[in-house]
Amino acid sequence: MNKVLVYVYVPLIEQEYNLFIPINRKIGLIKKIIVNSIIELSDGNYKVDTSFNLYNKITNRVYDDDAYVINTDIRNGTKLILL
């Protein structure tokens, strides 16, 4: 299995999205994938800020851009927040 299903909440537009993300990529790239997906899914309602972070909604952990998804606690069903 090379992808996990995560729930991403975006407080700026008060929306939640279910997305599949690859586990063999770095968090920095995953953030870009998530942002691009949300821009497309929200019909452009989400305006990208130059700085944003990915947080675990349950543990409040901030993910390091250089960490691989497989080496984090991100698994199927993980709830994330994009701020």
C-alpha positions in Angstrom: 0.0 0.0 0.0 1.6 3.2 -1.1 -1.1 5.8 -0.2 -3.1 6.6 2.9 -6.4 8.4 3.2 -6.3 11.5 5.4 -8.8 14.1 6.4 -7.5 17.6 5.9 -9.4 20.5 7.6 -8.8 24.0 6.3 -9.9 26.6 8.9 -9.5 29.5 6.5 -12.4 28.2 4.3 -14.0 26.0 7.0 -13.9 22.9 4.8 -12.7 19.4 5.3 -11.4 17.2 2.5 -10.6 13.5 2.2 -7.3 13.0 0.2 -5.0 10.1 -0.6 -1.4 11.0 -0.1 1.7 8.9 -1.0 3.7 7.5 1.9 7.0 7.6 0.2 7.3 11.3 -0.2 8.5 14.1 2.0 6.0 16.3 4.0 7.1 19.4 2.1 6.0 17.9 -1.2 2.8 16.5 0.4 1.9 20.0 1.6 2.2 21.3 -2.0 0.0 18.4 -3.3 -2.6 19.0 -0.6 -2.7 22.8 -1.3 -3.1 22.2 -5.0 -5.8 19.7 -4.5 -7.7 22.0 -2.1 -7.4 24.9 -4.6 -9.0 22.7 -7.3 -11.6 21.1 -5.0 -12.7 24.5 -3.5 -13.1 26.2 -6.9 -10.4 28.6 -6.1 -11.8 29.7 -2.7 -8.6 28.8 -0.9 -6.0 31.5 -1.4 -2.5 30.2 -0.9 -0.3 32.0 1.6 3.4 31.6 1.2 3.8 30.0 4.6 1.6 27.2 5.9 2.1 24.2 8.1 0.5 20.8 8.4 -0.7 19.8 11.9 -2.1 16.6 13.4 -5.5 17.5 14.7 -5.4 15.1 17.6 -1.8 15.4 18.9 -1.1 19.0 17.6 2.1 17.8 16.2 3.7 20.0 13.5 5.2 17.9 10.7 8.8 18.6 9.5 9.1 19.3 5.7 12.0 16.9 5.4 10.3 13.9 7.1 8.9 11.2 4.9 5.2 10.4 5.5 6.0 6.7 6.2 8.3 7.8 9.1 5.6 9.9 10.8 2.4 9.0 12.6 0.3 9.7 9.5 -1.8 6.7 8.7 -5.3 5.9 7.2 -7.8 8.1 8.9 -5.4 10.7 10.3 -7.0 14.1 10.8 -4.7 16.9 9.7 -5.1 20.7 9.8 -3.6 23.0 7.1 -2.8 26.4 8.6 
